[in-house]
């Protein structure tokens, strides 16, 4: 390893082996592969890790139900993940399994180190345990867990980690961005958890103030108007809250110690020296990030590897497991004296037709369905006789079809005539083509970090509009024009020969036609913007900028109409009136050269930018441009620092074939049928070997059963980790949300005889002005929206049942009124810190939010009196 090379260590969560993979898993892994490919082409020493999480009680019971040993069960499911990543061309450098011997050894060594450092202690815990989700949940015995089944009461002797000792340190690291968490909404969520319930402290300040009549308060009474704008300052003076290094408030002691072991589970890593305890699956899983690169090994080479690659440059995770990665994992590393990861980025949930993918809903989508369906569209490149270009018979139709260039929509194209029928495409080539389609759709359609929708209709529509009619059509029309140009009789005697192009001089000043430099300027701007957006993992906007260049180039070709010039030359040549050596026709040909160069050079830059996203398809375009192997070009650094003029005049084109043939609308129904094979219908689009006509096993524990979500887990009262659903056994102080009284629009409408209150009661209600910063739907909760609001002095999360009447987009930016000192409660596993004020007409009328007409004149946090 060169010490002059910048290293980049990237990880995905390791996926829980409760079932086979689906596109939720693929989404995470695709994003990681794009990031890894980009860093490799930049010349970074890149190490990309993925794998599977294979321990825990759920796996143990599922294996028994399937009649397999836990190891046999995990071997089968883990192999299905690895086979899919290989089928999709994922370029991982290592595939870790938590059942690997070197991983088990690393887990035990880290556990022992923490025990030696007094970061672990032995205690007991009693709580309600959801076996299906492998998590403790709040509530009394018999509570229905997030898996829909009654929980089990579990009392165990556990080893606990002293998480409470790291509250201030973690807050300071995250607030200073030494531990970078993206996107901002997740960073705020983590900080809110670490800072504790500041809302309750604010309420405590007001509760201790005794108010009488507002007009004549007793002597010495502090009335609301005399309280400071920020009641937390009073709490700070009384020692109820402390301040971080950046002067932000937090509640000391809000972070609770958590369990690191179980005694009722045997399928896992034994605690060293106390083997009746099994190390908790989530802690076991997190250690994969260091065990895979040599932590705990006695091998000097592995030790060097760990020193070289750790800390991780980026942990890529789903948003539901950020607490484990952004709180528990950093705390463990601090306790062990190990460096923290540099950055943690969380993506959102993938929704299928507006509902979160879930096995119980039956709306999961297997990646194999998309690979099999779109693979049928793949067109292999032709084989040319003696590497020559021979005009096809279709070119005789050019008088009827002046352009004749759209290979995606017409059979009359100016494409080379192949000397022999192309060989049938290899299944691997079909898979890689289809994987590119899925890669592009997921990264273009879904802003990374937000929830996004998936549907077969949207997939086909995006494919046809962006790939078939956009990028693919631009490539086909440009390269076919070049073939037509240099296959005419007028240039047969050219020393450049057939199948060469761009008869420009070597002077790069002539490359861009002086009459239209806009494409060159936009290409240079696109390179700058694209690099910065991809660096921030903003894939959707990055691809949007590339497609703006595709559109600009396509418009340039349309406006320039080079086919008209070609037709004029052909007609003049046929009549014998053309003189190619004359100045007039020489300038005409030179202009044509420039038009074709501008288009071809723009395609080269577009293709280089798209390589990490669509490696297989861009390789095909790169070869058609005559530039050889794009993988080799990437390894040589030819795809970075892109400059206009890199396409050399005189380059010979490679064999041409359609890149993205149009997808017929029947493909939508085909994929739907493949996912719901109740009544299999033969299709002409796929053969018998690629259709799925056998329903998945009904037994959910069978390795062949349809998968449930894991990296994109369902919302629940706990969190999940490393693709599993294994949270902490924190000792909660907050009552279960079922014990909280209904409020807001969930409560019954007030009757006319509602008991009156006195002023003493009213002044206890803290009404504040807040601005909505974030609004998003909560999966599996049709009525709830999750809001993040800014009170000026702090930001907080509020859940509101207004999703039936308001979209998230129309709420962002509004200034509303909230009850700021309402005791927090939990819904759907999320804590709500306050309540929105709204009025409605009738029992089921739309709630009208209390807002302000002149909102900008009202400071955030202002109190209503």
N, C-alpha and C positions, 0 to 999 in steps of 0.2 A: 504494500500500500504506500502510495506516495504521500508524504507529509505535506506536500504543496497543494494537494487536491482537497477541496472542501468536501467534507462528509455530509451526508444527509440520511438520517435514519427515520423511517416512516413506518407506522403500524396501523392496522385495522383492529377493531375489537375481534376477539376470537369468538367464533359462532357456536352457540350451544347445540349439542347434538341430539335434540329431542325430535328432530325430523329433518327431511331433506331441504336444501336451499330453495329460495324463491327470489323474486326480483328485488325484494327489500335488502336481502344480503348482497345481491349483485350490485345494487346502487352504491353501497359503501365501498365495495371492493373495486368497482370501476373508477370511482373518484380517486381512490388511492393509486390505482394503476396509472391514471393520467398524470397525477402529481409525480410519481416515480419516473415515468418516461420523460417528463419535462426536465427533471433534475439530471437525468442521465445525459440528455442531449446538451445540457448546459455544461457538462463535463464534471459534475459532482460525483463523488464516490458514494453511490446510493445503495441503501440496503432497505428492502421492502419486505415487511413481515406480515403474515396472516396465519390463520390456523383455526383450531377448534377447542372448545371448552367441554371437557368430557367427564367431570366428576359431579357428585351430588346425589341427593336422595331421589330426585325425580328420575334420573338416569337409572339408578339402581332398581327402582320399582318398574320402570318401563321395560328394562331388560328382562326382569323376571316374568312380566306379563307376556313378553314376546317369546318366552322359552329359551332365552339366550343368556349367556354370562354377560356382565356389564362390559367386559373387554370386547367380546364378539359384537355386541350391539353398537358400541362406539366405533369399532373398526369399520363397520358397514356404513354408518352415517357419515363419519369423517371422510371416508373414501369418496362419497358422493359429492361432498363439497370440493375436494381437491380435483376430482374429475371434471367438475363444471368449470372451475377456474382454468384448468388446462384447455378445456374445449373452447373457452372464450379468449384464450391467448393472454391471460393475466400473467404479468412478468414478476411474480413474487420471487424473492431471493431465498426465503425459507418458509416452511410450513410447520408451525409448532403445534404439537398436541400435548395437552396437559397430562396425558398418560405416558409421555416419553420419560424414560428413566432419568435423563439429565435434568428435565424440568422438576421432577419430584425431589431430586437431590437439592436443587437450588431453592425450592420452597422450604425445605427443612432447615437449610443453612440460614436463610433469612429469618425464619421463625426463631431459631436459636439465638441469632444475633440480637434480635429485639428483646428476647427474654433476658439475655445477658446484660442488656442496657437498661433493664427495669422498665421497658416500654410496654410490657405485658404482665398481667396479674391474673390469678385464678379467682373466680367468683361463681355465683349462680344466677340463673335467669329463668323466669316463668312468663310465658306469653302464648298468644294464639298464632299457630303456625299453619300457613297455607302450603300444603305439600305440592299442589299443582304448580305454584309459582315459586316454591322454595324461598319463602319469605315469612317473616313475622309481621302481623298486621295488628292494628289497634282494635280493641273491642273486647267484649265479654266472651266467655265460652259459647261456642255455637255460632260465632260471627261467620257470615258468608264471606269467603275470601274472594280475591279478584278472579279466580278461576271458576267461580259460581258454586263452589262446594263448601260445606262447613269446615271450619278450621279445626285443628287439633290443639288441645292444651298441652304445652310442652314445658316441663321443668328440667333444666339441665345445669350441670356444672360446666362452665365455659371458661376458656381463657379470653380475657378482655384486653383490648388495646387502649392505651391512654390517649384517646383522641382529644380529650378536653384540654390537654396541655399545649395544643398547637393552634388554638383559636386565633390569638393575636398575630402570630407569625404568618399564618395562612392569609389572613386579611391583608396584612402589609404586602405580602408577595404578590397577591392578585391586584390590589389597588395600584401598585407601582408597575404592574405589567411585567415584573420579573417572571411570573408565571402567566403567560398570555392565554386568555380564553376567548374564543370566538364562536359565534357572533356575539355582539354586545348584549343581546337579550339573555344569553346563557351566562355570561359573566355576571350580569346583575342578579340573576337567579341564584348563582352560587354565593355571591356576596350577601344576599338577603338571608340565605340559610346560615351563613357563618356569623352574621351580626346578631341573629336572634330576633325575638319578637319585640321590636321597638314600639309597635303599636300598643302592646299591653303596658309598656312602661309609660307611654303618653297618657293612657287611661288612668294609670295609677296616680299620676300627677294631679289630674282633675278630680279623681275620687277623693283625694285627701283634702281638697279645698272645700270648705263648708260655705254654701251660699244661702243667703236669705233673700228677702224681696229685692229685686234688682234696683228698685227706686231708692230703697233705704237700707243698704247693707249695714250690718252691725260693725261697730268700730273694730278695725284691725282685719276685717275680712278681705281676702284678695278676690276681686270679681274678675270675670273673664277678660274684660277690656284692659285690665292691668297686667295680665299675663303676657310674657314675651311671645313673639311670633313662633318661637321654637320652644315648646315645653320641655324638649329633651335637654335643654341647657340647665333647667332646674333639676332634672334627674341626674345630670352629670355632677352638679354641685352637691347632691345628696349621695353620690357614689353608686347610684343605681345603674348607670351606664358609664362606660369608659370611652376613650377616643383612640383611634388608630394613629399611625404615623402621619396619615394625610388628614387628620382632624375629623374623621368620620366616626359617628357613634356606633357602639356595639354593646350588647348585653353580655357581661362576663358570665361564664358558666353555661352559655346556651348550647355549646357543643358537648355532646354526650359520648362517653366511652362506648365501644361496640365490641361484639363478640367476634373471636377469631377461630372458634372451634365448635364442634358438635360431638356428642357422645352417642347419639341415636343413629348416626350414619357411619357406615363402614366403607363405602365406595369413595375413596379419596386418599389424600396424603396423610399418613399418621403423624401426630405431633411427636417430635423426637423426644424420647425418654418417657413418654406418657401415651402409649399407643391406644389406650381406650378412647382417646380423643382423636377426632379426624379434623384436619384443618378445613375451615369453612371454604366452600367452593368459590366464593367471589374473591377471597384473598388469594387463594391458590391460582385463580385465573389471571389476576392482575400481574402476577410475578412472571408471566410468560414474556413480558416485554424485556426483561433482563436475562431470563434463563436462556432465551433463544440466541443471545449474543455472547454467551459464555460465563455469566455470573455464577459463582459457586463452583466452577470447574477447577480441577487440579492441573489441567493441561495448560502449560505456559502459553501456547498459541491461542487457546480460548480466552485466557486472561487478557492477552494483548487485544484480542478482538473486542472484549467488553470495554476496555479502557479507550479504544479507538471510537466506538460507535455510541457509547452512552455519554451524555443523556440523549434521549430521543428528541429529534427536531420537531416531530409532529405526531401526536396521537390523534387519529381520526376515529370519532365515536358517534353513536346515535345520541340524540338529545336526552333520552330517558336514562342514560347511564352517566350523566355528567357528575353527579354527586360522588360516585365512586372514583372517577378519574380526576376530578378537580378538588376533592376534599380528602377522601380517605387515602388514596394512593400517594399524593404529595406528603401527607402527614407520615405515612409509613416510611417513605424515603428520607424524610427529615430525621425521623427517629433512628434510622439505620446509618445516617451520615452519608447518604448517597445524593448526587445531584438530582435536581428536579427536571422533568421534561421541559423543553423550551416553549412549546405551544400545544394547546389542546383545542381542536375544532369539532364542533358538534353539528351534525346535519339534522334535518327535520324528519318527520314521518312521511312515508309514501302511502297515499290514499288511493284506493281503487274505486273509481267512479264515485268520489266524494266520501267514501267510508274507509276507515282504516282497515288495512288487510288483517284478517283474523281467520284462523281455522274455524272458529265457532260460527262465524258469519258465512263461511264458505266462499269468500271472495278473494282468496289468494291467487296469485299468478306465478306459475313456474317459468323460470328463464328458458327452460328447454322448449316450451311452447313457441316462444318468439324465435329462437334459433331454428327450429324445424320449419316454421312457416316462412320467415323471411329468407331462409337459406334457399328456398326454391326459386327466388328471383335472381340468384347470382349467375352472372354470365362469365365463363372463363375466357381469358384472352386467347385470340386465334394464333395459329402457327403459320407464319408466312414462308412461302417458297423462296429459298436463297436470300431471305431477309430483304426482298424487294417489295415495293408497293405496286399492286396491280389494281386498276380501277374496277370497281364492281359494276355489274350491269345496271344497278340502280342509278348510276350517274347519268344514264341516258335520259332520265326523267327530269334533269335539272332545268330544262326549259319550262316545264310545267310547275316546278317547285323551286323558285329561284334560290331560296336558302337551302332547303333540303338537308338541314343540319341537325334537327332535333331527333337524336336517336332514341329518345325516350317516348316519342309520340308518333313517329312515322317510320315506315320501313324504307322510304326513299332517302337514303343517306349516302354521303360521299365517304364511305368507309372502305378500308382496304378489302380486297377480295382474298379470302383465305384459300390456300392451295389444297387444303384437306379439311374435312369436317373437324371441328374442335372436339377434343376428348371430353367425356363427361366430367363435370366438376367433381373434385374430390370432396368428400363430406367435410373434411377439415376446412377447406376453402369456403364452403357454404356457411359453416359455423362462424368463421371469422368475419365474413361479410355481415351476417345477421347480428353478430355481437357489436360491430361498428354502428349499426342502425340503433340498437338499444343504447349504446354508449352516448351517441349524439342526442337521442331523444331525452334521456334522463338528465343530462347536464345542460341541455338547452332549455328544456321545458320547466325545470324546477330551480328557482333561485337557491343556491346552496345555503343551508342553514335554516330554510323555511320548510314548512310542510308543502307537499306537492301532490297533484293528482296524476293517476295513470289510468288510461283506458285504451282499448284497442283502436277505437275510432281516432283518438288524438294521435296515437302512434303512427297510423297509416297516413293521416292528414299531414302531420309534420314531415314524414318521410317524403311524400309526394311533393309538397310545396318547397321544402328546403333542399332536399338531396336530389330528387329526380328532376324537378323543374328548375332548381336553382344551380347549385354547384355542378351536378352531373351534366346538366344541359349546357352550361357554359363551357365545360371541358370538351364535350362532344362537338359543339358547333365550332369552337375555335380550332381544334386539331383537325377536324374534317375540312375546314376551309384551307388550312395549310396543305393538307394532302391534295386537295383539288388544285390549289395554286401551282404547286410544284410538280403536278402530274400532267400539266397541259403540254401540248406539243411545242409551245413557244419556248419552253425552258428545257426541253429534252437534251439539247446540246450543251447545257450549262456544265462547266467543269465541276460544279458542286454535286451534280448527279441527282437522280430521282431520290425522293425521300429525305432530302436535306431542305433546310429552310432558312429564312432570315438572311437575305442577300445584302445586308447592311455592311458598311465598312467597319473596321475595328474601333472606330472612334465612338466612344460611348455617348458623346454629346449628341449623336444622331439617333440614339436609340429611341428616345421619346419624341413623338411627333410634336413639333412646336405649336401646332394648331390645337392641341388638347392635352395639356400636362396634368389634368385633374386626376386621372387614375393613378399616376405616379405619386402625386401628392397625397392622395387618400391612402394608398398602400403604405407609404412611410408613416403616416399617422396611425394607421391600424396596427402596425408592428409595435409602435410605442404603447398604445393603449392596451393592446392585447396582453403584452408582457406584464404590465402592472396589475391588470385585472386577474390574470391567472395566478400571479404571485399571492394575491389575496383570496384565492379559491373562489373568485366570483366567475364561475364558469359560464353561467347563463349570459351575462353581459358581455363577456369576452367573445363568445360565439356570435352574439348579436352584432358586434362590430365587424367580425369577419364577413357575415352575410350582408352587411352594408357594402363592403368592398365587392362582394360577388355581384350585387345588384348594380353597383356603379360600373363595373367592368362590362356586365351584360348590356347596360344602356349604351356604353361607349361603342360596343360592337354594333348594336342596332342602329345608332345614329350614323356611324361611319359607313355602314352597308357595304362591306368589302365584296360581297357577292355580286353587287352591281358592276364593280370594276372588273371582276373576273369574267362576268358575262360579256362586257364590252370588249375585253381582250380576246375572248373566244370568238365573238362575232367578227371582229376585225381580222383576226387570224384566218378565219374561214373564208373571208372575202379577199384575202391577200393584200389588204390595205395597211396592215400594221407594220411599222418599222421599229423594232425594239431598240435599235441603236440610236434612234432620234432622241433629241433632248426632251421632246414632248412626252413620248411614251416612257422614257427613262424616269422622269419625275413621277409619272403615274404609278410605275412599278415601285418606286421608292416609297411613295405614300402608302401603298398597299403593304410593303414590308413593315413599315412603322406601325400600322394598325394591328397587324398580326402579332408583332413583337409585344406591343403594349398589353394585348390580351393574354398572350402566352406567359409573359413575365409576371403579370398579376396572378395568373393561375399558379405559377411556381411559388410565389409568396404565400398565397392562400393555402396551398397544399402543405407547405412547411409548417405553418401555424397550426393546421389541423392535425398534424401527425400524432401528437400524444392522445388526441381524442378519438381519432379513427385511423389507427395504424395500418390496418389491412387495405382499406380503400384508398388512402393516400399513397400507399406503396404502388398501387395499380396506376394511379394518375402519374406519379413520379416516373414510372417506367415508360408510360406512353409519351411523356415529355422528352424521353430520350436521356434521362438523367441517371439511369441505373437503379441501384438498390437503395431505398430510402433509409433502411436500417443502417447500412454502411455510412451513408451521408450523415445520419444522426450521430453515429459514433465518432465521426471525424470532426464534428462541430460545425458542419455545413448548414445546419438548420437553426443556428443561433446568430444573433447580430446580423439579421437579414438586411441586405442593401439592394437597392434597385440596380438592375443591370447584371445580376448574377447569371442570367441565362445567356450562354454564349452563342453568337451568330454561327450558323453552320451546323448546329446540333441536329443529329438524325433522330427522327421520331421512332418510338417503339411501336409494336403492333397495337392497333386500336380496337377497342370493343366498348360497349356501353358500361358505364360505371354504376349507375343507379337506375335500372329499368323501373318504369312506373309500377306501383303496386295496385292491383285491381281491388275494387271494394269488397270482392268476395273473400279477400284475405282476412277481413275483420270477422266474418262469420266462421271462417275456418279456425281461427284462434279461439273464438268463443266455444266452438264445438270441442276443440281439443282440451279445453279446461273443464268442460262439462260433458264428458263422454257418456251420457245416459243412453242416447240412441245414436251410435256412431253412423255418420254419413260419409260414404266415400267421396273423396275430392280429387279433381283432376290436378290440383296444385301440388299435392304431395303424394309420394308412393306409400305403400303399405308399411314400409320399414320406418317411416318417420311420423306416422300418425299414432296417437295415443288412444286406443280404443278400450283399454282395460281400466275400469274404475279403480282408484286407489283403495287399499284395504280400509275397511271401516274401523278396525282397531287402531286408535290414535297412537298406540305405542309401537306399532309395527314400523320397522325402518323404512318400508315403502309407502307409508301413509303420507297423505298430503301434509305439508309442513305448516306449523303455526308460526306466528311472528316471534322472533327472538331479539335480533338487533333492533327491530322496531316494535318493541313490546307494547302491550296494551297498557293504558293508563291504569295505575293502581296505587294503593296507599304507600307503597314502598318504591324503591328504585331498583334497577337491574344493573348488572355489571358484566362486561366482557361478553355480551351477547346472551348471557343467561338471565335468569330472573331471581337473583340471589341478593337480597339486601341485608342491611345490618340489623342486629337485634338491639337497637337503641331502646333505652327505657323512656318511653314518651311521657311527657307531662301534660300534653294537651288532650282533652277529652275527645272521644271518638265523635265524628261529625253527626252520627245518628242521635247523639244525645243533645245536640244543639237545637234550639228552637228555630222554627222556620222564620225567615225574614224576607224583606223585599218582595219581589213579585211571586216568591214561592209561598208566602203566607196568605191566609184567607183574607179577603177584602174586609176592611174595617166596617163594623156595623154602626148605624147611627147612634146607638147607645154605648159606644166605646167609652170606657171610664175616662174622665178628665184627669189631667195632670196639673201640677202646680209648677210655678216658675223654677223651684228648686230642681224639679226633674228635668225641665227643658234645658237649663243651662249646663247640665252634664253632657248634653249631646254636642259633640264637636263637629260642626259642619264646615268643610273646607273646600276651596276651589282647587281642582286638579286638572291636569291635561293628560289626555290619553296618548301614550307614546307607542304602544304595541297593542294590537288586537288580533287574536287568532282563535280558530275553532279548536275545541277539545275533542279528540277522537272518541267515538262511541257515546258522546253526550250531545244530542241533537239540539238541546236548548241552551247549552252553556257556551259562553265566550270567556277566554282568558285575557284579561287586560293588564297592562302595566301602565301605571299612572305616575305622574310627576307632581309632587306637592311642593316643589320648591326647595324644601329642606330635606326631602328624602323621596325615593322611588319605592313603590310597593306593588304587589300583585293583588288583583281583585277578580273573583269569578262572578259572572252575572248571567242570569237566565234570559238573555235578550236576543239569542241567536236566531229566533224565529222571525224577528222583526228588523234586525240590523245586520248588515254585512260588516266584516272587519274593516274593509276599506273606507266605509263612510263614517267610521268612528274615530279613526286616527286623526289627531290634531284638535279634537273638540275639547273645550273647557267645560267641565261638568262639576256637579256638587256631589261630594261623598260624605258619608258618616265616617270620620277618621278614627274615632275611638271605640268602634264596635269590636267586641272580642273576636279574635280570629277563629275560624272554623275550617274543617276540611271537607272537600267535595271531590270525588273522583281521585282521591289521593293527593290533591293539590290544596294548599292552604290559601284561604281568601282573607285579605287584610282590609276589610271595610265593605261598604255597600253604596251603590249608586242611588241617587234620588231620582224617581220618575213618577209620573202620573199616568193613569190609563182610564179610558172610557169603558165602563162595564167590566164584567168579570174576566172576559177574554180579550179585552181591547189591547191595542198596541200601546206599550209603555212609552210615554214621551219623556225623554231625558230632560232634567233640569239643566239648562245651559244658559249662556249669556250672549246677547246680541252684540255687545261691544266687548268681546272676550279679551282682546289684546290690552284693554285698559285695566284689567283685573290681574293683580299679581297672583302667581301660583302660591297656594298655601294660605291665602286670605281666608279669614274666618267669617262665617255668616252669623249675624247676631239678630 
